[in-house]
């Protein structure tokens, strides 16, 4: 269990009351950018999961629920939204309610590609998803990392500018489709019945290559994916995104997201600053060995 933010129990209780639940027995599961709580349910092995989002994330919360229900309608294994009217707003926080997963373990690279092969061929839904934005919140994350040197901050902003310009004239690849937006093993838990998708905050319409880049990039950034695992990933999906001429652009955007995510949270958790700085140094070619072996935070 990761506890990394102060609990918003007032928002939790208010949201649960609005949706018809009693939140007094709620237990924190993960309190980070989004707060995850669990409410035990009598007479059932599965509890109710409450997800409290950051202020300003109402559209994303609406999208998450719609996508989850759309995936259920299309028989794609995914976390299920609780059958209530949602999201609800409480203390300025959009809040959603989910059916707790059965016992599970982290998924594998093979699990990720298995689910992407089910997701990407689906027809575009009849509700609005919006286009993929690979750069959402990056500028705010750079601003939040006030401890960075002015030189590093300026470099990150310039890198963001360059990538945005590249994105505007990106090369054509596979046909656009519904993309998960953050497809990696952390969002693919495995239950006894198989892997399931979760976290649809960034689901949108865009190039499927964006969902493939996350796994490809981890071969050289975190080192969490081996060359053998990646070769199997490519074989199962049917393409190797690293051979596409737009790969460097999308990989650069993903690496910048990973770096600024660490930098933002290191602003309030000094113990993560060395990792955040290391990621900046890697992007700035101050580190020449690969894989970089970036360590997880949160």
Order of alpha helices (4+ residues) and beta strands (2+ residues): beta-alpha-beta-beta-beta-alpha-beta-beta-beta-alpha-alpha-alpha-beta-beta-beta-beta-alpha-alpha-alpha-alpha
